[in-house]
Amino acid sequence: MENKLEIFLKAILETRKVWLLEAKEGFFAMLEDGDGEPYIPLWESEDLALKAAQGDWEGYTVTDMGFSELGHWLKELAADEIDIAISPMADGEITAIPSYKFRNWLKPYDDHSYKEKDSDDDDGDIDYGDGWAEPWT
């Protein structure tokens, strides 16, 4: 029998996207575990995300995110020490995965289609994420 993480990974590989709950543009649902550690919940289907949009998340919009954008975002989440909760249950049970580990798993499937203006650059360059240039050594 497949466990929750295996089911999640298999499903998102088929669609090449995950589903989130968005409060307003760029602000997504979050939750905390018993120790106060923050997580961003992700679902493998629109239906599961819709079912979760109740209680504290009532009125949130269900939205999807492709692998390329997700890979870029996971880098930011890892820097902020925010991890991922895989399809959290209504009873509060979560299956957690560190953002950096999920990003490393995702890298081979990234099509690099997502480009975001790097807010740290004044020259208007585009941040293509990891892999396009070697770091200084």
Secondary structure, 3 states (H helix, E strand, C coil): CCCHHHHHHHHHHHHCEEEEEEEECCEECCEECCCCCEEEEEECCHHHHHHHCCHHHCCCEEEEEEHHHHHHHHHHHHHCCCEEEECCCCCCCCEEECHHHHHHHHHHHCCCCCCEECCCCCCCCEECCCCCCCCCC
